[in-house]
Amino acid sequence: MSFDPAHTQAAYPVRFEWGPTGAAATAPAGHPSYAVVVDVLSFTTTVGVAVARGIEVHPFPWRDDRAREYAEARDAVLAIGRHEARRAGGGVSLSPGSITAAESLERLVLPSPNGSTIAAGLAGSGATVLAASLRNRRAVAAHLAAHLAALDVSEHGLTVIAAGERWPDGSLRPAVEDLWGAGALLAALVDLGVTGLAPEARVAEQAFRAVEPELGAALRSCASGRELVEADFGQDVAIAGELDADGCVPVLAGGSFTAAT
């Protein structure tokens, strides 16, 4: 797929885009760079909670026979759907709450149509891929700021990708919680002295700063938050809204997320 050069935001070292296509457009190939996936409800929140507990997380785009075979080949647990886990009386799912309740879990295959699909797609881009959420945005920002300071920004860069959700027809539904999550990371980077944000990235940063004083309430009342709360998964929304609760930096390498050293 080819993109209009203007749409790649290549004039700016720090970029912001949406979904798998936005990731493909703005994550530069051929140079070492950084790409951060943000999927607050709930892929990257769940990844952060899992990796902080020492669990190796493999992103996978589909939850079908391919995912089962992939998990079996890696002696890993395959996450199931939230509702499926509830019907079964328990089990590891995309719910971050299910991770906190899991015991003796070492490797997890975590499919999702949004954050996981984006992370898996970026794995071959040449970029260093990280997972960020509201919980670990300061830790990820500190990690990135230290590395960006040593780079020639004319050849390298950072892309922050808000995963978004899907409409029933499969098209991208921009999700405001991911705008806030991406903006939270970008705000932390700016606070650490990082410059060169694209206008798109500035909008995300300012969106977070505007909502920060009422973040918890806003997260519960936005469309995705209401969906989870009304389905009795309010705990997941509460976990996702714990700003700066986690110091773990999940980095994708060799097909799985583990903690950055």
N, C-alpha and C positions, 0 to 999 in steps of 0.2 A: 504494500500500500504506500502510495506517495502522498506527501502533504505539502501544502503551500508553505514556503519557508517562514512566512510571517506567523503562521499558526504553530510553529515549533517553539516559539518564544526564545529562540537561540540567541537573541541579542542580550538576554539577561542571564546571569549565572544562577539565579534562584527562580524557579518556575512553579506554576500550579496548574493542574488540569484535572479532568474527570474521567473515570472509567478506563477500560482496557484500551480503547482507541486513543484517548488522551495520553495514556502512558506510552503507547507506541510512538506518538507524535513528538513528545517532548523529552523522552529519555534518550540522550544521544548515544549512538553506537560508535565504536572505534576509539574512544578515549575512556580512561577510568573516570567514573562519575558516580553519583549517588541518586538513588530513587527510594522514596519513602512511601509506603502504602498506608493509607488511613481508612479504616473501616470500623467505626466506633461501636456500632450495634450489628455484628459483634466480632467479626473475624480478628482484627488486630488487637482488640481488647483481650480476647480469648488467647491469642498467641502470647501476648505479654504475660498474662497470668500463668500460662503453662510454662513458658521458658523461665520465668522467675522461680518456678518450683523444680527446675532441672529437667523438664520434659522437652524432648526434641520433637519439633512440630514440622511435619511435611505438608506443604500446601498442595492441594489437588483440585482441579477444576470441577470434577463430576463425582457424584456419589452414586455409583453404579457398579457393575461387575469389574470394570477397569480399576476403580478405586479399591475394591476388595482384594483384587489380585496384587495391586501395588502395595497395600498394607501387609498382606501375607508375605510378600517377598522381603519385606523389611522387618518382619516380626513386630509389627506395630498394631495398635488399636485403631480401628476405623471409627471416627465419630459418626453418630447417627443424628437424625433431626430432633429438635427440642420436643416436639409433640410425640414422636416415636419413643423417646427416652421416658417421657411421662407415662405413656401407656404401658411401657415395660417395667415401670416401677423404679427406674434409675438407668444410668449409663452415661457415658461421656458424649457430649454433643457440642454444638456451636455455642452453647450457653457457658459463659465464664464461671457461673455458679457450679456447673457440673465438674469443672476442673478442680475447684477448691475442695469438692467432696470426694474426688478420685483418690484411690490408694494404689501404690505400687505401679504407677503408670510411668513408663520410660520413653516410649515413642508413640506419637499420635499422628495419624493422617487426618487432616482437617479440610474437607471439601467445602467450598462455598462458591456460588455463581459470581460473586463480586470480588471481595478482597483476595480470596485464595486464587481465583482465576487470574487476577492482575499480577499477583506475586509470582505465580507459576510462569506467566508470560514474560515477565521481566527477567527471569532467571537466566535466560540466554542472551540478554542484551549487552552484557559486558559491564553493566552498572553494579555497584554494591547495593543490595536491596535490604532495606530495614522495615520493620513494622512499628508504627507509632499509634498511640491512642491518647486520650486525655490523661490516662493514668501515668504514662511514662514520657510525656512530651518534653519535659525539661531534661531528662536523662539523654534522650535521643538528640536533643538540640546541642547539649554539651559535647556529646560524642562527635556530632557533625561539625560543630564550630571548630573543634581542634583540628580536624582533617581539612576542612575548607580553607583554613588560614594558610596551609602549606601548598595549596594548589594554584596553578595559573588559571584564573577563571575564564580566560579567553578560549581555553581548550577543554575545561572541565565544568561541571555544574551539578546542581541539585534540582531534582524534580520531586515535588510533593503531589501525590495522586490521591484525590478523594474518590473512594470506591463508588459511592452511590448505591442505589437499589435498582430493581427492575420493575417496570410496568408489566401487566399480564401479557402484552405482546412481545416482551423481551427487550424493549427499548430502555435506555438508561433513564432512571428517575433520580435526578440530583437530590441528595438527602442532606438536610441542613445540618444534622449532627456530624456528618463528615466534613462539611465546610468548617464547622467550629473546631473539629479535631485537627484538621490541617492548619487552620488559622492559629490554634494554640501552639503548635510546633513552630510555625513561622514567627509568631510573636516572641517566643522564647529565643529563637535565633537572633531576631532584631535586638532583643534585650542584651544579648551577648556580643553585639557589635557587628553581626553579619549584615552586609549591604548588598545592593544589586538585585532587589526583588522586582520581578515583573509586575505590571499593574494588576494582573490577575492574582498574583500572590499577595499584593497589598490589600486587595479586597477581602481575601480570606483572613488575613491578619486582623484587619479592622473589624470584621464580623465577629471574631472571637473576643476582641477587647470590649466590644459593645455588649456581648451576652455574658461575659465572665461573672459580673456581680450576681446574676440570677441563673447560673449555669444549670444547677440541679433541677430547678423547676422547669426551665426551658427544655431540658433533655427529656423529662417526663411528658411534657405537653406537646412536643413536636410529633409529626405523623408516625415516624418509626417508633418513638418512645411510647406513644399511646397504643400502638399495635401490640407491643410487648406487654405493657401494663394490663391492657384489657384481656390478654391471653394468660394472665397470672404469671408473667415472667418479669415482674417489677424488680426483682433482685438483680437481674442482669443489667437493667437500666441504672440501678443504684451503683453497682460495681463499676460500670463504664464511666459514671460521672465522678468518680473519686480522683479529682485533679491532683496530679503529681504524687500519687500514692505509691508509685513503683519506680525503682531505680534501674530496672533491667532494660537492656538494649538488645532486642532480637535482631540478628543478622542472618540473612539467607545465604548459605554456602553448602555446596554439595547436595542440594535438593531439600535442605531442611533448615529451619530457624533454630539457632542456638544463641546463647548469650555472648555478646561481644566481650572480648578480653581487654 
